[in-house]
């Protein structure tokens, strides 16, 4: 992130902190073809839902997929989608949430605070509620679910995989898209999908694999959703993956408030910044932004059935 403050008041080699890190980036130029933010967390962003939707619509982002990560967030996602025509919901227990339910969360760093271990029975109860929420008409996906070996150690892997398999079953029984969180677990995610039998529509949210994995996903008909981190300097493997990903299997997302695209990295992300990422994606694929917007708009509607 670029510091814009002057150096007045600093001495020697002292570096002044970036004064604009909490300031929302400016509105980008509107897209000519309206698109959807395929993965966002409005409940973690500042301002009201109405303000966020209006700001997004002003630049051509006319639909958002609000994603659940735990029971409270999934309930909120379903309620918000029911209340707003521009919002559809997904519901799930995040891969890092499942071990917290089973093993407890003594440090209280998750959004639901400190929790005692609940064991498999507590996970089953939580999954039963996700199952019920997945049946609602404004809920169009089950996710984000999957595997995360970055934040959860070996002790939590069994709970993660058990939860992932149950989410796959829920998505298939309700005919909903499966939205996958895959962090440092590519081989196991692909293995579980093959073992369980993937739902008809699968989305790798914030795609994090390389070009070879993109070819595997494409062969299986899995959708790949790209976020603002595709603009980061060290993200050449993601750009290589996007370059080989078929346009009919590509989505765009913010994962807001996270992964703000360059040149605003480190500042708050929101659905209205989708045009920044989409334009970078169009440049990588060597197509006009209108052509890519047309493709991702159709892809997102097809995945989530709206």
N, C-alpha and C positions, 0 to 999 in steps of 0.2 A: 504494500500500500504506500502511496506516495504522500509524504508529509508536505503540507502546504503552508504551515505556519512559518513565520520568520524566525531567525535565530536570536532575536533580541532577548536579553535576559538570561542567556546561557553563557557559560564560561568554559574555556579550554575545549576539551573534546566532548563536553556534555551534549547529548542529543535530546532535543525537545520532543516530547510525545506528539503524535499526530492529533491535532485538535479536531479533525473532522471525522474521526472513526465512528462516531455515533450519529453522524448526519446522513440521512438518506441520500443516495445518489440522485442526480437530476433525471427527469423524464427523458427517455430516448425518443427519437423520431418514431412516429407511429408506423406500424406495419400496414401494407396495402391489403394483405390477406389476413383475416382474423385467425388466431390460433388459440390453443389451450395450453395452460401450464399443467403438465401431466402429473405433477407431484409437488405439493406445497403444504406448509404447516401454518395456517392462518392463526391458530391458537397460540403460536409462539412469537407472533409478530406484533409490533406496536400498532395502535390505531384500531378502529372498528372494522368489522368485516365489510360493512357497506363502503367505508372509505377505501379499503384495499381493492374491492371489486371495481369501484368507479375509477380509481387511478389506473388499474390494469386495463379496463375497457377503453380508456382514453388513448391508449397506444396500440389497441388491436388485440389485446389478450382478453377474450370474451368468455372464456370458460376456465374454471380451475378445478382440479381434483384435490380435495382435502383429505389428507392421509392420517389414519389413526395409528398410534404406536403402543397404546395401552388401553385398559378398559375405559378410563375417564376420557381419554382423547378420542377413542372410537365412538363413544356415546355422543360426544360433542360434534364429531364429524358428521354423524348421521343426522343429528338435530339441525346442524347448520345447512346441510344439503337440502333437507326438507323445507327449510325456510327461505332458500335463495335459488332462483332458477339457474343462475350461472355456476352453481356449485354442485358437484357430485362427490360422493364420499367413498373411501375405502376404510376397512376396519381390520384390526389385527393386534396381536401382541408382537412388538418388535423383537428381533432375535436376542437382544440384550435384556428384554423384559422377562422372558421365560425363566432364565436362571434366578432372577431376583425373586420371582414368585416362589420357586421351588426351594432355593437355598437361603433366601432372605437378603436383606439389603441393610446391613448394620450401619453403614456410613451415611445412609439417607441421601445419596447423591442423585438418585433418580427423581423424576418429577413428583412421584407419589410419596416421597419421604421415606424415613426409616421403616423397615418392615421385618417381621419375624419370619423364619422359614415356614413355608406352607406345605411343602412336599408335593408329590404328584397330584394329590387330591385337590389342592388349591389351583394347580395348573389346569386340571380337568374342568373345574368350575369356571375358571376364566375363559377357557376355550368354548365352553357351552354358551356363554354370553356372546362371544364373538360370532358363534354359529347363528344365534338368534338375530343379531344385528345384521349379519350378512344377507338375511332373507328380506330386508327392507327394500322397497323399490328405489329409493334414492342412493342406496349403497351399491356401487357398480364394480367394486373390487375387494379382494381380500389381500391385505398387505398394509404396512410393509412387514413381510416375514422373510425368513431365510436363515442364513448363518453369518456370524460375525466373529472371526477369530482374533480381531484386533483388540476389542474391549473385554471379551469374555475368555477366560483361560480354560484349560483342559477340564477343570471341575464343572464347568457349565455347559460343555458341549453336548452331553446327553440330553439335557433339558431343551437346548436349542433345537436339536435334530427332531426330538419327539414333537415339539411344538410346530416345527416346519412341516412335518408329515401330516399333522392334523389340519393345518391351514390348507394344504394342497387338497385334502379331502373335502374341506368346507367349500373351497372354490369350485370344485368339480360338481358337488351336489347342488349348489345354488346357481351354477352356470355363470359365475362371476370371474373376472380377470384375476390372475394371481400376480401380485406386485412384490418383487423380490429385492431384498437388501442382501447384498453379497459383498462382504469385506474380508479380503484375504482368505477366501474359502471357495474359490472358483470350482475346483475339482469336486469337492463334496457337494456343493449346490447342484452341479450338473448330474452327479451320481444319484442324489436323492430324487431329483426330478425324473430321471430315467427309471429308477426302481419303483416309484409310486405311480408313474404315468402322469405326464404333465396335463394340466387343464388345456382347453382349446386355446386360451389366450394367456400368454405369460409375458410379463414386462420385467426386464432387468433395470430397476430404478438406479439412477446415478451410475450408469454403466462404468465398471472399473476394470474390465478385462483388457486384453491386448487384441491385436488384429486376428490372431489365430483363433482366439475364443469367439470373436465376432463372427467368424466363418462358421464355427460350430453352432452358435446361436441361430444364425441365419438358416442353416440347413434344417434346424429343428422348428423354424418358424417363430422363434422367440423375438419379441420386440426389445429394442435397446433404447433407453431414454438417457439423453445426454444433458448434463448440467453445466453450470458456469465454470467448473474446474477444467473444462476442456480448453479454456483460454489461459490457464496457468502455464508459466514458462516450462515447468518440469513435466508437462502432460503430453509429451509427444506420443507415447503409446496410446493414449485415448484418441488423439487426432488420427493416428494410423488406423485405429479400430473404426472410427466414424467413416474414414475414407473408403473402407471396404464394406461397410454395412449397407444393405440394400435400402434405398430411400423409402420403400413401402414398409419397412420394419423399424423406422426411426421416429422417436418422439423427442420433445424438448421439455425440460423442467427447470424449476429453480431450486427445489429442496429448501426454499426459504424458511427461516432466515439465514440459512447456511449457504456456503459456496457461491458467494457473490462474484460475478465475472469481473475480469480485468476491464478497465483500469480501476475498478472500485473494490477490489479484494480487501477484506477487513472491515467493510462498512455493511450496514444491514441490507439483506437481500429481500426481495418481494416480487410478486408476480409481474409487476409492471416492468421488470428488467429482462423479461423473456426476449424482447427484440435484440438486446445486446448479444445474448448467447446464440440466438437463431442466426443472426448475421455472421457471427464467427463460424458457425457450422456450415452455412452456405459457402463461405469462402473456402473452407477445408474441402468440401465436396465439389467445388468448382461449378456451382449452379447459382442461378439468380435467387435472391432471397424470396421472391414471390413463388417460385417453383417449389422451394423447400417448404415454405409456409403452407402451400396448398397440400403438399404430401403429408406433413405432420398433422395438419388439422384433420384430414381424412383418417389418418392412422389412429389418432387419439379417440375420435368418435367411434371408430370400429372396435377398438380395444374395450372401451368402457360402455359401448352400447347406447349412445345417446344421439 
